[in-house]
Amino acid sequence: MFVFVLALVFAAVLSVMAGQVAILQEGLYESQAHLDAYYVGVSSEALRMRMIRTSNLGTASLDDLVHSGDEGFKVKAVDDARVHIASQGKVNDGSYIFDRALVFAVDPKFGSLSTWSPSDASNNRCDPDHDITTAATWCGPVSGVVYDLIETREIFLQTLTDEVLRMDITLQKIARGYNVVEKATFPHGNLLVGQGASVCYAGDGTAEMCFSTACNYPVVMLQQTPMDCSDQFSDWGNATVLTYVSPKHIALVSSSPRASVKHANGTGLSIARELRVP
């Protein structure tokens, strides 16, 4: 009888211990899931910092980020056995060419890198016929994988909007010259009607110095209207072109380099802003 009671007590203790172990294990899983989500967020933030700084992502990896002089401090503690980066440059969605990077961690309950990979097209919930390297749109699973998708096309609209605003400020300076200084003629430097040149060269800069990507003249003059470096060059570092259409009509053109915003055919985008008086 005593042995039977002892066995029952022992079984009860084992049952309680098993329950506690299960609770502890579930807590560990939950803690690891929170940690994975945190480090995926940290790594993707570092990649976005790089994207904003350079306008591209390149071939991204955790090791590359760790050794980066600008973003590396953010990811030094990330466990590369759990957090991974898949990247692809020159993805074409039919409208633009852009870089893409996926930062992700797979829940051990869900699978592993050997059973789940973004390179498998069937894991693309939005387009199961194309994997992450070719799909115009990529979507991951609703559970089992924590991830963040970063694409350079995210910043295309903001980049183009910023460039338009920069050009509009230049046009405001030229309009002020029309109204105050030149008296009914737009400032045009040494340009004749119908001619176009960089803002720098249209002023008093030399062709060799003006068409480099560096601002060699802090200020050039279009007649009596000063044009600083932000007027002479785009945010991409390319020279802004001024066309003197007529004394009452001028235009500015800014082109993005191929390493930044690109059409699907591989060419850069051009933005034109004009100013005319009836």
Secondary structure, 3 states (H helix, E strand, C coil): CHHHHHHHHHHHHHHHHHHHHHHHHHHHHHHHHHHHHHHHHHHHHHHHHHHHHHCCCCCCCHHHHHCCCCCHHHCCCCCCCCEEEEEEEEEECCCEEEEEEEEEEECCCCCCCCCCCCCCHHHCCCCCCCCCCCCCCCCCCCCCEEEEEEEHHHHHHHHHHHHHHHHHHHHHHHHHHHHHHCCCCCCCCCCCCCCEEEHHHHCCCCHHHHCCCCCCCCEEEECCEEEEHHHHECCCCCECEEEEEECCEEEEEEECCCCCCEECCCCECEEEEEEECC
